[in-house]
């Protein structure tokens, strides 16, 4: 039994704030045994100064784009051609994939991210490298071979899903790993491949479906031109059996009410990626529209179009996007989307996200005095204001420590 004492905060459901100013987190065999107000547990207690919250969950991120973060110029389709597709071709080399996967996962831990839904590349070895590195770190990572038989030369596969079948057999359910059927987006897959992806998803009830949707006006126009009979972009995926409770769609910036209603009906989820949407000039996500329909939602950094591995920084940009839309993102809601909300979106809410008894004890310690400015802003402030200051001013420096299943996985350098 491990016992941790400190200020503890979680938001298991949107609007349900659980706060223990002097709290006790008991961990047994990697699981939360109890999370409550402090009382002597009768075992040695480690005091963790700061604010203990559940580990962050990144609902959409590309590990092969790590070295292309902050690549200048262009909107989505041209940016992919200019910067991303050339970089992804290098992942045919397992040694390169190994090196980037290790660096990527360490960056996640440094930023307090303990679970993530990740895009690799079209190469099966890129999936192997990511899962091997995640298994070594005991991280909860979901990923799958990217499907793109209409991709550029060097990143073009076929509708055959035998590689994906083999990867599912090799990795899904091993340790804390999960698989996701991963068509890059509608434009990079033939009808035959999209149909094969739908059959693969149906054949494996435990896997997710992960792709992009309605990110950029140019992309949307190209999809409409290719699929003139579809009601909208979402309907393209729906026709191939790819819209359901295990589906996670990144972006969803430009959504019709019909499409958002269909997502809610199907139980699909959204990864809100504000830094990427701003960086590529894609648009402003409409949180109010999402709220109207109640679609599941998590936060995505979307590195490398996204500009930071930090979920804290991403939440700060989400606040600004909502402000531009005439809405206000409360810091407790923001924390929910970054933790329990993201877990629900990824289908892992029974395992992580809220520090509830029986969940895996993934948590982080936030330091409201991590920088001189944060220290001045948060001195004597309310919980709401401290959390909001961390959301707006925080980054990896505010993550004092990251714990996986109750064991220290990263400690900030002093």
C-alpha positions, 0 to 999 in steps of 0.5 A: 500500500502506498499513501500520498497526502496533499491537495487533491482535485478531480472532475469525474463528470462535467460539473462534479468537482471533487476537492480535498484541501487536505487529501489522502490518496491510497494506492494498492497494486497500482489501483486507487484504493481510496481518495478522500479527506486525510485521516491517518491511514496507518501506513507511511505517508508521502506528502506531495506539495502542490495540486494532485490531479488525474493524469492528462489524457491526450485524445489526438497526437501524431508521434511521427510529427514530433520533429516537425512541430513549428514548421512554417507556412500553409494550411492543412493540405499543403502543410501535409505535402510540404512538411509532414509526408516527407517526415513520415517516410523516414519511419520505414526505418525501425531505428528512427521510429524507436528513437522518436517514440522514446523521445515522444513518450518522455515528452508526454510524461514530462508534460503530465500526459499519462494516456494518449490516442496516437497516430503512427505512420503507414509503416507497421514498424512505427506501431511496434516502436511506439507500443514497445516504448509504451510497454516499457514505460507502463503507459496507457497508449492507443494507436494503430497503423495508418491506412492511406492507400491513396497517399503519396509515394512512399506512404501508400499501402493497399486495402489489405488489412493483414498488417493491422490484423497482425498488429492487433493480435500482437499488441491489443490488450497487452499491458496497458495498450489498445489498438485503433483502426486509423484511416488518416482521413477520407481523402487518403483512402479508397472506397475499398480501404474505407470498407475494409477499415469498417470490417476490421472495426466490426471484427474487433469489438475492443478496438477504437476508430481514429481519424480526422473530420471537418478540420479545414475548408479546403479539405472539406471541399475536396471531400465533397467533390470526391463524395458528391452523394454524401450528406456531409463529411461525417456521412462519408465515414458513416457509409463505411461503418466507421461512425459509432461509440468507439469512433474518435474524430479529431477537430470537427471544427466545421460541423453541420447540426445534422452531423453533430446530432448523428455523432451524439446518436452514435456515441462518437467522440471529438478531440478538440485541438485548439493549438493546431486549429489556430496554427493551420488557420483551420477555424474555431471549434464551436463548444456551444454546438457540441454542448447542445448535442452532448457529444463526448469530448477530449483534448488533443495537442495534435503535435506537430500541427499543434504547437505544444505537448502541454495539455495545460497550454492547450487548455489555455488556447481552448479558452481563447478559442471559446472566447472568440466564439462568445463562450467561456471555458470554466477551468473545472470543465477544462480539467474534466475534458483533459482527464475524465472527459478524455477517458470517456471519449477514448473508452477508458473511463473505467480505468483512468481519468478521475482517481476513483476507487478501482481506477489505475492510479495515474496522477500528476502534481501541479505546482502553482508556484512553478514560475515567479509569475505563477507564484505571484498570480496564485498566492492566496488565490481561490482554487478556481483562480489557481487552476485557471492561472495554471491553464493560461500560464502553465506548461511543462514547468508546472508539472512537478511529477508524473505518476503511473499506477502509483509509481513515479514516472517523471520528476521535474528537474529543480 
